Amino acid sequence: MTEQKAKRVIVASTVGAVLLLFILLSVMVYQIVKIRIEKKRYDELVTICEEYKNLNEEGKKTIEARSSYWWIVQRARELGYVFDGDYIYEQDAK
C-alpha cells in the first residue's frame, strides 16, 4: 500500500468517525429535548389529575350533604311541600 492510499484510508475513516459522532450527538440532543417535553406534559397531566380528584371529593361531599334527611326536608319546604300534621299559618299561605 502506498503512502497516498494510506492517507486516503485515514481521511476516510476520520470522516466516517466524525459523521458517526455527529449523528449520535444529534440523536442524543433530540432525545433529551423529547424527554423534557414529555416530562412537562406529564407534570401538567398530574396537576390536572389532582384537580379532578379534588373536584370528585367535593362532589362526593356535596352528594353526601344533600342526601341527608335535613337537606331533603329543607328543600321540600322551600318548594312548598308540607308534611302531615304541619300547621299552616294564614300569613304563610299567601
PDB file as gemmi writes it, atoms N, CA and C in Angstrom:
CRYST1    1.000    1.000    1.000  90.00  90.00  90.00 P 1                      
ATOM      1  N   MET A   1       0.834  -1.157   0.000  1.00  0.00           N  
ATOM      2  CA  MET A   1       0.000   0.000   0.000  1.00  0.00           C  
ATOM      3  C   MET A   1       0.892   1.238   0.000  1.00  0.00           C  
ATOM      4  N   THR A   2       0.518   2.133  -0.844  1.00  0.00           N  
ATOM      5  CA  THR A   2       1.345   3.340  -0.946  1.00  0.00           C  
ATOM      6  C   THR A   2       0.940   4.326   0.139  1.00  0.00           C  
ATOM      7  N   GLU A   3       1.781   5.318   0.267  1.00  0.00           N  
ATOM      8  CA  GLU A   3       1.546   6.336   1.286  1.00  0.00           C  
ATOM      9  C   GLU A   3       0.278   7.131   0.981  1.00  0.00           C  
ATOM     10  N   GLN A   4       0.001   7.374  -0.257  1.00  0.00           N  
ATOM     11  CA  GLN A   4      -1.182   8.130  -0.675  1.00  0.00           C  
ATOM     12  C   GLN A   4      -2.458   7.354  -0.337  1.00  0.00           C  
ATOM     13  N   LYS A   5      -2.466   6.049  -0.568  1.00  0.00           N  
ATOM     14  CA  LYS A   5      -3.618   5.226  -0.247  1.00  0.00           C  
ATOM     15  C   LYS A   5      -3.832   5.176   1.276  1.00  0.00           C  
ATOM     16  N   ALA A   6      -2.749   5.125   2.017  1.00  0.00           N  
ATOM     17  CA  ALA A   6      -2.855   5.098   3.472  1.00  0.00           C  
ATOM     18  C   ALA A   6      -3.472   6.392   3.988  1.00  0.00           C  
ATOM     19  N   LYS A   7      -3.078   7.519   3.396  1.00  0.00           N  
ATOM     20  CA  LYS A   7      -3.644   8.807   3.786  1.00  0.00           C  
ATOM     21  C   LYS A   7      -5.139   8.850   3.463  1.00  0.00           C  
ATOM     22  N   ARG A   8      -5.530   8.320   2.313  1.00  0.00           N  
ATOM     23  CA  ARG A   8      -6.943   8.283   1.924  1.00  0.00           C  
ATOM     24  C   ARG A   8      -7.759   7.443   2.910  1.00  0.00           C  
ATOM     25  N   VAL A   9      -7.214   6.309   3.304  1.00  0.00           N  
ATOM     26  CA  VAL A   9      -7.915   5.434   4.251  1.00  0.00           C  
ATOM     27  C   VAL A   9      -8.073   6.143   5.598  1.00  0.00           C  
ATOM     28  N   ILE A  10      -7.030   6.801   6.042  1.00  0.00           N  
ATOM     29  CA  ILE A  10      -7.074   7.517   7.326  1.00  0.00           C  
ATOM     30  C   ILE A  10      -8.093   8.654   7.255  1.00  0.00           C  
ATOM     31  N   VAL A  11      -8.073   9.416   6.168  1.00  0.00           N  
ATOM     32  CA  VAL A  11      -9.021  10.534   5.999  1.00  0.00           C  
ATOM     33  C   VAL A  11     -10.452  10.001   5.928  1.00  0.00           C  
ATOM     34  N   ALA A  12     -10.649   8.935   5.160  1.00  0.00           N  
ATOM     35  CA  ALA A  12     -11.988   8.370   5.030  1.00  0.00           C  
ATOM     36  C   ALA A  12     -12.494   7.839   6.376  1.00  0.00           C  
ATOM     37  N   SER A  13     -11.652   7.175   7.128  1.00  0.00           N  
ATOM     38  CA  SER A  13     -12.092   6.656   8.428  1.00  0.00           C  
ATOM     39  C   SER A  13     -12.333   7.798   9.417  1.00  0.00           C  
ATOM     40  N   THR A  14     -11.542   8.854   9.342  1.00  0.00           N  
ATOM     41  CA  THR A  14     -11.743  10.015  10.212  1.00  0.00           C  
ATOM     42  C   THR A  14     -13.068  10.701   9.883  1.00  0.00           C  
ATOM     43  N   VAL A  15     -13.352  10.883   8.608  1.00  0.00           N  
ATOM     44  CA  VAL A  15     -14.618  11.497   8.188  1.00  0.00           C  
ATOM     45  C   VAL A  15     -15.785  10.626   8.632  1.00  0.00           C  
ATOM     46  N   GLY A  16     -15.670   9.351   8.460  1.00  0.00           N  
ATOM     47  CA  GLY A  16     -16.729   8.433   8.900  1.00  0.00           C  
ATOM     48  C   GLY A  16     -16.955   8.511  10.405  1.00  0.00           C  
ATOM     49  N   ALA A  17     -15.870   8.559  11.165  1.00  0.00           N  
ATOM     50  CA  ALA A  17     -15.981   8.642  12.624  1.00  0.00           C  
ATOM     51  C   ALA A  17     -16.613   9.956  13.047  1.00  0.00           C  
ATOM     52  N   VAL A  18     -16.222  11.052  12.386  1.00  0.00           N  
ATOM     53  CA  VAL A  18     -16.803  12.368  12.711  1.00  0.00           C  
ATOM     54  C   VAL A  18     -18.293  12.386  12.370  1.00  0.00           C  
ATOM     55  N   LEU A  19     -18.681  11.846  11.235  1.00  0.00           N  
ATOM     56  CA  LEU A  19     -20.091  11.782  10.859  1.00  0.00           C  
ATOM     57  C   LEU A  19     -20.889  10.933  11.845  1.00  0.00           C  
ATOM     58  N   LEU A  20     -20.326   9.793  12.225  1.00  0.00           N  
ATOM     59  CA  LEU A  20     -20.997   8.934  13.190  1.00  0.00           C  
ATOM     60  C   LEU A  20     -21.163   9.653  14.525  1.00  0.00           C  
ATOM     61  N   LEU A  21     -20.127  10.331  14.981  1.00  0.00           N  
ATOM     62  CA  LEU A  21     -20.189  11.088  16.218  1.00  0.00           C  
ATOM     63  C   LEU A  21     -21.231  12.193  16.134  1.00  0.00           C  
ATOM     64  N   PHE A  22     -21.277  12.909  15.011  1.00  0.00           N  
ATOM     65  CA  PHE A  22     -22.256  13.972  14.813  1.00  0.00           C  
ATOM     66  C   PHE A  22     -23.681  13.417  14.847  1.00  0.00           C  
ATOM     67  N   ILE A  23     -23.893  12.306  14.174  1.00  0.00           N  
ATOM     68  CA  ILE A  23     -25.226  11.695  14.152  1.00  0.00           C  
ATOM     69  C   ILE A  23     -25.628  11.236  15.549  1.00  0.00           C  
ATOM     70  N   LEU A  24     -24.722  10.601  16.265  1.00  0.00           N  
ATOM     71  CA  LEU A  24     -25.026  10.147  17.615  1.00  0.00           C  
ATOM     72  C   LEU A  24     -25.323  11.311  18.557  1.00  0.00           C  
ATOM     73  N   LEU A  25     -24.548  12.369  18.468  1.00  0.00           N  
ATOM     74  CA  LEU A  25     -24.810  13.545  19.297  1.00  0.00           C  
ATOM     75  C   LEU A  25     -26.149  14.188  18.946  1.00  0.00           C  
ATOM     76  N   SER A  26     -26.482  14.235  17.661  1.00  0.00           N  
ATOM     77  CA  SER A  26     -27.771  14.789  17.239  1.00  0.00           C  
ATOM     78  C   SER A  26     -28.927  13.978  17.812  1.00  0.00           C  
ATOM     79  N   VAL A  27     -28.799  12.672  17.768  1.00  0.00           N  
ATOM     80  CA  VAL A  27     -29.846  11.798  18.315  1.00  0.00           C  
ATOM     81  C   VAL A  27     -29.956  11.990  19.826  1.00  0.00           C  
ATOM     82  N   MET A  28     -28.830  12.112  20.500  1.00  0.00           N  
ATOM     83  CA  MET A  28     -28.861  12.315  21.947  1.00  0.00           C  
ATOM     84  C   MET A  28     -29.534  13.633  22.316  1.00  0.00           C  
ATOM     85  N   VAL A  29     -29.204  14.698  21.603  1.00  0.00           N  
ATOM     86  CA  VAL A  29     -29.827  16.000  21.872  1.00  0.00           C  
ATOM     87  C   VAL A  29     -31.322  15.927  21.614  1.00  0.00           C  
ATOM     88  N   TYR A  30     -31.710  15.282  20.526  1.00  0.00           N  
ATOM     89  CA  TYR A  30     -33.133  15.127  20.205  1.00  0.00           C  
ATOM     90  C   TYR A  30     -33.856  14.371  21.316  1.00  0.00           C  
ATOM     91  N   GLN A  31     -33.256  13.305  21.799  1.00  0.00           N  
ATOM     92  CA  GLN A  31     -33.871  12.506  22.853  1.00  0.00           C  
ATOM     93  C   GLN A  31     -33.992  13.303  24.162  1.00  0.00           C  
ATOM     94  N   ILE A  32     -32.992  14.080  24.492  1.00  0.00           N  
ATOM     95  CA  ILE A  32     -33.042  14.906  25.706  1.00  0.00           C  
ATOM     96  C   ILE A  32     -34.172  15.922  25.605  1.00  0.00           C  
ATOM     97  N   VAL A  33     -34.289  16.573  24.454  1.00  0.00           N  
ATOM     98  CA  VAL A  33     -35.368  17.547  24.253  1.00  0.00           C  
ATOM     99  C   VAL A  33     -36.723  16.852  24.342  1.00  0.00           C  
ATOM    100  N   LYS A  34     -36.841  15.710  23.702  1.00  0.00           N  
ATOM    101  CA  LYS A  34     -38.101  14.952  23.713  1.00  0.00           C  
ATOM    102  C   LYS A  34     -38.462  14.525  25.132  1.00  0.00           C  
ATOM    103  N   ILE A  35     -37.493  14.085  25.915  1.00  0.00           N  
ATOM    104  CA  ILE A  35     -37.740  13.675  27.305  1.00  0.00           C  
ATOM    105  C   ILE A  35     -38.230  14.862  28.129  1.00  0.00           C  
ATOM    106  N   ARG A  36     -37.625  16.013  27.951  1.00  0.00           N  
ATOM    107  CA  ARG A  36     -38.053  17.194  28.714  1.00  0.00           C  
ATOM    108  C   ARG A  36     -39.471  17.610  28.341  1.00  0.00           C  
ATOM    109  N   ILE A  37     -39.799  17.539  27.055  1.00  0.00           N  
ATOM    110  CA  ILE A  37     -41.160  17.880  26.616  1.00  0.00           C  
ATOM    111  C   ILE A  37     -42.170  16.912  27.223  1.00  0.00           C  
ATOM    112  N   GLU A  38     -41.857  15.634  27.188  1.00  0.00           N  
ATOM    113  CA  GLU A  38     -42.777  14.632  27.743  1.00  0.00           C  
ATOM    114  C   GLU A  38     -42.893  14.772  29.263  1.00  0.00           C  
ATOM    115  N   LYS A  39     -41.807  15.122  29.933  1.00  0.00           N  
ATOM    116  CA  LYS A  39     -41.853  15.329  31.382  1.00  0.00           C  
ATOM    117  C   LYS A  39     -42.745  16.512  31.707  1.00  0.00           C  
ATOM    118  N   LYS A  40     -42.658  17.567  30.915  1.00  0.00           N  
ATOM    119  CA  LYS A  40     -43.510  18.736  31.136  1.00  0.00           C  
ATOM    120  C   LYS A  40     -44.976  18.366  30.940  1.00  0.00           C  
ATOM    121  N   ARG A  41     -45.278  17.601  29.891  1.00  0.00           N  
ATOM    122  CA  ARG A  41     -46.655  17.158  29.649  1.00  0.00           C  
ATOM    123  C   ARG A  41     -47.139  16.263  30.789  1.00  0.00           C  
ATOM    124  N   TYR A  42     -46.269  15.394  31.278  1.00  0.00           N  
ATOM    125  CA  TYR A  42     -46.612  14.510  32.389  1.00  0.00           C  
ATOM    126  C   TYR A  42     -46.953  15.322  33.638  1.00  0.00           C  
ATOM    127  N   ASP A  43     -46.130  16.327  33.931  1.00  0.00           N  
ATOM    128  CA  ASP A  43     -46.389  17.174  35.101  1.00  0.00           C  
ATOM    129  C   ASP A  43     -47.724  17.908  34.966  1.00  0.00           C  
ATOM    130  N   GLU A  44     -48.045  18.382  33.751  1.00  0.00           N  
ATOM    131  CA  GLU A  44     -49.328  19.045  33.526  1.00  0.00           C  
ATOM    132  C   GLU A  44     -50.477  18.066  33.750  1.00  0.00           C  
ATOM    133  N   LEU A  45     -50.329  16.838  33.267  1.00  0.00           N  
ATOM    134  CA  LEU A  45     -51.379  15.836  33.448  1.00  0.00           C  
ATOM    135  C   LEU A  45     -51.552  15.461  34.918  1.00  0.00           C  
ATOM    136  N   VAL A  46     -50.464  15.402  35.648  1.00  0.00           N  
ATOM    137  CA  VAL A  46     -50.560  15.109  37.085  1.00  0.00           C  
ATOM    138  C   VAL A  46     -51.313  16.236  37.790  1.00  0.00           C  
ATOM    139  N   THR A  47     -51.033  17.478  37.415  1.00  0.00           N  
ATOM    140  CA  THR A  47     -51.728  18.620  38.005  1.00  0.00           C  
ATOM    141  C   THR A  47     -53.220  18.561  37.700  1.00  0.00           C  
ATOM    142  N   ILE A  48     -53.567  18.274  36.449  1.00  0.00           N  
ATOM    143  CA  ILE A  48     -54.977  18.173  36.063  1.00  0.00           C  
ATOM    144  C   ILE A  48     -55.649  17.022  36.799  1.00  0.00           C  
ATOM    145  N   CYS A  49     -54.946  15.918  36.944  1.00  0.00           N  
ATOM    146  CA  CYS A  49     -55.480  14.757  37.661  1.00  0.00           C  
ATOM    147  C   CYS A  49     -55.771  15.116  39.118  1.00  0.00           C  
ATOM    148  N   GLU A  50     -54.886  15.846  39.756  1.00  0.00           N  
ATOM    149  CA  GLU A  50     -55.107  16.271  41.134  1.00  0.00           C  
ATOM    150  C   GLU A  50     -56.324  17.186  41.233  1.00  0.00           C  
ATOM    151  N   GLU A  51     -56.492  18.091  40.254  1.00  0.00           N  
ATOM    152  CA  GLU A  51     -57.652  18.976  40.254  1.00  0.00           C  
ATOM    153  C   GLU A  51     -58.943  18.171  40.159  1.00  0.00           C  
ATOM    154  N   TYR A  52     -58.963  17.173  39.277  1.00  0.00           N  
ATOM    155  CA  TYR A  52     -60.162  16.350  39.126  1.00  0.00           C  
ATOM    156  C   TYR A  52     -60.423  15.501  40.365  1.00  0.00           C  
ATOM    157  N   LYS A  53     -59.373  15.033  41.016  1.00  0.00           N  
ATOM    158  CA  LYS A  53     -59.563  14.295  42.268  1.00  0.00           C  
ATOM    159  C   LYS A  53     -60.209  15.191  43.324  1.00  0.00           C  
ATOM    160  N   ASN A  54     -59.727  16.441  43.408  1.00  0.00           N  
ATOM    161  CA  ASN A  54     -60.316  17.382  44.361  1.00  0.00           C  
ATOM    162  C   ASN A  54     -61.771  17.665  44.026  1.00  0.00           C  
ATOM    163  N   LEU A  55     -62.080  17.856  42.743  1.00  0.00           N  
ATOM    164  CA  LEU A  55     -63.465  18.080  42.337  1.00  0.00           C  
ATOM    165  C   LEU A  55     -64.331  16.871  42.678  1.00  0.00           C  
ATOM    166  N   ASN A  56     -63.791  15.688  42.484  1.00  0.00           N  
ATOM    167  CA  ASN A  56     -64.518  14.465  42.792  1.00  0.00           C  
ATOM    168  C   ASN A  56     -64.823  14.386  44.285  1.00  0.00           C  
ATOM    169  N   GLU A  57     -63.843  14.707  45.119  1.00  0.00           N  
ATOM    170  CA  GLU A  57     -64.055  14.688  46.566  1.00  0.00           C  
ATOM    171  C   GLU A  57     -65.099  15.718  46.977  1.00  0.00           C  
ATOM    172  N   GLU A  58     -65.036  16.924  46.384  1.00  0.00           N  
ATOM    173  CA  GLU A  58     -66.035  17.949  46.692  1.00  0.00           C  
ATOM    174  C   GLU A  58     -67.420  17.490  46.264  1.00  0.00           C  
ATOM    175  N   GLY A  59     -67.512  16.842  45.118  1.00  0.00           N  
ATOM    176  CA  GLY A  59     -68.790  16.327  44.637  1.00  0.00           C  
ATOM    177  C   GLY A  59     -69.347  15.259  45.564  1.00  0.00           C  
ATOM    178  N   LYS A  60     -68.476  14.386  46.055  1.00  0.00           N  
ATOM    179  CA  LYS A  60     -68.922  13.353  46.995  1.00  0.00           C  
ATOM    180  C   LYS A  60     -69.456  13.983  48.274  1.00  0.00           C  
ATOM    181  N   LYS A  61     -68.751  15.012  48.763  1.00  0.00           N  
ATOM    182  CA  LYS A  61     -69.210  15.696  49.977  1.00  0.00           C  
ATOM    183  C   LYS A  61     -70.551  16.382  49.736  1.00  0.00           C  
ATOM    184  N   THR A  62     -70.715  17.000  48.573  1.00  0.00           N  
ATOM    185  CA  THR A  62     -71.981  17.662  48.244  1.00  0.00           C  
ATOM    186  C   THR A  62     -73.105  16.649  48.154  1.00  0.00           C  
ATOM    187  N   ILE A  63     -72.870  15.537  47.497  1.00  0.00           N  
ATOM    188  CA  ILE A  63     -73.895  14.487  47.379  1.00  0.00           C  
ATOM    189  C   ILE A  63     -74.254  13.949  48.756  1.00  0.00           C  
ATOM    190  N   GLU A  64     -73.240  13.739  49.571  1.00  0.00           N  
ATOM    191  CA  GLU A  64     -73.491  13.226  50.922  1.00  0.00           C  
ATOM    192  C   GLU A  64     -74.315  14.218  51.736  1.00  0.00           C  
ATOM    193  N   ALA A  65     -73.977  15.508  51.636  1.00  0.00           N  
ATOM    194  CA  ALA A  65     -74.706  16.529  52.388  1.00  0.00           C  
ATOM    195  C   ALA A  65     -76.142  16.652  51.886  1.00  0.00           C  
ATOM    196  N   ARG A  66     -76.332  16.628  50.574  1.00  0.00           N  
ATOM    197  CA  ARG A  66     -77.667  16.798  50.015  1.00  0.00           C  
ATOM    198  C   ARG A  66     -78.507  15.537  50.083  1.00  0.00           C  
ATOM    199  N   SER A  67     -77.908  14.435  50.451  1.00  0.00           N  
ATOM    200  CA  SER A  67     -78.662  13.205  50.636  1.00  0.00           C  
ATOM    201  C   SER A  67     -79.160  13.069  52.072  1.00  0.00           C  
ATOM    202  N   SER A  68     -78.739  13.976  52.937  1.00  0.00           N  
ATOM    203  CA  SER A  68     -79.159  13.886  54.338  1.00  0.00           C  
ATOM    204  C   SER A  68     -80.634  14.263  54.463  1.00  0.00           C  
ATOM    205  N   TYR A  69     -81.254  13.750  55.489  1.00  0.00           N  
ATOM    206  CA  TYR A  69     -82.677  13.980  55.709  1.00  0.00           C  
ATOM    207  C   TYR A  69     -82.972  15.468  55.874  1.00  0.00           C  
ATOM    208  N   TRP A  70     -82.132  16.176  56.634  1.00  0.00           N  
ATOM    209  CA  TRP A  70     -82.356  17.599  56.873  1.00  0.00           C  
ATOM    210  C   TRP A  70     -82.406  18.374  55.558  1.00  0.00           C  
ATOM    211  N   TRP A  71     -81.452  18.117  54.660  1.00  0.00           N  
ATOM    212  CA  TRP A  71     -81.405  18.834  53.386  1.00  0.00           C  
ATOM    213  C   TRP A  71     -82.662  18.565  52.559  1.00  0.00           C  
ATOM    214  N   ILE A  72     -83.101  17.315  52.522  1.00  0.00           N  
ATOM    215  CA  ILE A  72     -84.271  16.954  51.725  1.00  0.00           C  
ATOM    216  C   ILE A  72     -85.515  17.648  52.282  1.00  0.00           C  
ATOM    217  N   VAL A  73     -85.667  17.646  53.617  1.00  0.00           N  
ATOM    218  CA  VAL A  73     -86.820  18.308  54.234  1.00  0.00           C  
ATOM    219  C   VAL A  73     -86.772  19.806  53.986  1.00  0.00           C  
ATOM    220  N   GLN A  74     -85.607  20.399  54.149  1.00  0.00           N  
ATOM    221  CA  GLN A  74     -85.459  21.846  53.944  1.00  0.00           C  
ATOM    222  C   GLN A  74     -85.799  22.218  52.506  1.00  0.00           C  
ATOM    223  N   ARG A  75     -85.315  21.478  51.557  1.00  0.00           N  
ATOM    224  CA  ARG A  75     -85.581  21.762  50.142  1.00  0.00           C  
ATOM    225  C   ARG A  75     -87.058  21.560  49.815  1.00  0.00           C  
ATOM    226  N   ALA A  76     -87.678  20.523  50.396  1.00  0.00           N  
ATOM    227  CA  ALA A  76     -89.100  20.290  50.167  1.00  0.00           C  
ATOM    228  C   ALA A  76     -89.926  21.448  50.703  1.00  0.00           C  
ATOM    229  N   ARG A  77     -89.575  21.946  51.874  1.00  0.00           N  
ATOM    230  CA  ARG A  77     -90.315  23.080  52.441  1.00  0.00           C  
ATOM    231  C   ARG A  77     -90.116  24.339  51.601  1.00  0.00           C  
ATOM    232  N   GLU A  78     -88.916  24.540  51.054  1.00  0.00           N  
ATOM    233  CA  GLU A  78     -88.685  25.685  50.167  1.00  0.00           C  
ATOM    234  C   GLU A  78     -89.555  25.601  48.921  1.00  0.00           C  
ATOM    235  N   LEU A  79     -89.810  24.408  48.442  1.00  0.00           N  
ATOM    236  CA  LEU A  79     -90.630  24.212  47.253  1.00  0.00           C  
ATOM    237  C   LEU A  79     -92.122  24.214  47.565  1.00  0.00           C  
ATOM    238  N   GLY A  80     -92.484  24.319  48.850  1.00  0.00           N  
ATOM    239  CA  GLY A  80     -93.882  24.441  49.214  1.00  0.00           C  
ATOM    240  C   GLY A  80     -94.536  23.165  49.675  1.00  0.00           C  
ATOM    241  N   TYR A  81     -93.805  22.114  49.830  1.00  0.00           N  
ATOM    242  CA  TYR A  81     -94.382  20.871  50.315  1.00  0.00           C  
ATOM    243  C   TYR A  81     -94.552  20.946  51.827  1.00  0.00           C  
ATOM    244  N   VAL A  82     -95.590  20.274  52.320  1.00  0.00           N  
ATOM    245  CA  VAL A  82     -95.835  20.226  53.761  1.00  0.00           C  
ATOM    246  C   VAL A  82     -96.002  18.772  54.172  1.00  0.00           C  
ATOM    247  N   PHE A  83     -95.752  18.512  55.437  1.00  0.00           N  
ATOM    248  CA  PHE A  83     -95.927  17.181  55.980  1.00  0.00           C  
ATOM    249  C   PHE A  83     -97.275  17.094  56.680  1.00  0.00           C  
ATOM    250  N   ASP A  84     -97.751  15.893  56.842  1.00  0.00           N  
ATOM    251  CA  ASP A  84     -98.976  15.705  57.616  1.00  0.00           C  
ATOM    252  C   ASP A  84     -98.730  16.203  59.028  1.00  0.00           C  
ATOM    253  N   GLY A  85     -99.684  16.951  59.543  1.00  0.00           N  
ATOM    254  CA  GLY A  85     -99.565  17.453  60.908  1.00  0.00           C  
ATOM    255  C   GLY A  85     -98.888  18.807  60.975  1.00  0.00           C  
ATOM    256  N   ASP A  86     -98.412  19.347  59.861  1.00  0.00           N  
ATOM    257  CA  ASP A  86     -97.827  20.687  59.870  1.00  0.00           C  
ATOM    258  C   ASP A  86     -98.953  21.706  60.012  1.00  0.00           C  
ATOM    259  N   TYR A  87     -98.735  22.693  60.822  1.00  0.00           N  
ATOM    260  CA  TYR A  87     -99.726  23.765  60.978  1.00  0.00           C  
ATOM    261  C   TYR A  87     -99.341  24.878  60.029  1.00  0.00           C  
ATOM    262  N   ILE A  88    -100.272  25.305  59.200  1.00  0.00           N  
ATOM    263  CA  ILE A  88    -100.015  26.358  58.216  1.00  0.00           C  
ATOM    264  C   ILE A  88    -100.649  27.647  58.741  1.00  0.00           C  
ATOM    265  N   TYR A  89     -99.836  28.670  58.927  1.00  0.00           N  
ATOM    266  CA  TYR A  89    -100.314  29.959  59.391  1.00  0.00           C  
ATOM    267  C   TYR A  89    -100.947  30.694  58.229  1.00  0.00           C  
ATOM    268  N   GLU A  90    -101.826  31.590  58.540  1.00  0.00           N  
ATOM    269  CA  GLU A  90    -102.555  32.341  57.499  1.00  0.00           C  
ATOM    270  C   GLU A  90    -101.576  33.164  56.655  1.00  0.00           C  
ATOM    271  N   GLN A  91    -100.627  33.826  57.276  1.00  0.00           N  
ATOM    272  CA  GLN A  91     -99.728  34.677  56.513  1.00  0.00           C  
ATOM    273  C   GLN A  91     -98.771  33.862  55.651  1.00  0.00           C  
ATOM    274  N   ASP A  92     -98.471  32.629  56.024  1.00  0.00           N  
ATOM    275  CA  ASP A  92     -97.613  31.765  55.225  1.00  0.00           C  
ATOM    276  C   ASP A  92     -98.320  31.253  53.987  1.00  0.00           C  
ATOM    277  N   ALA A  93     -99.631  31.165  54.027  1.00  0.00           N  
ATOM    278  CA  ALA A  93    -100.387  30.610  52.921  1.00  0.00           C  
ATOM    279  C   ALA A  93    -100.484  31.570  51.753  1.00  0.00           C  
ATOM    280  N   LYS A  94    -100.228  32.844  51.964  1.00  0.00           N  
ATOM    281  CA  LYS A  94    -100.376  33.842  50.900  1.00  0.00           C  
ATOM    282  C   LYS A  94     -99.334  33.724  49.858  1.00  0.00           C  
TER     283      LYS A  94                                                      
END                                                                             
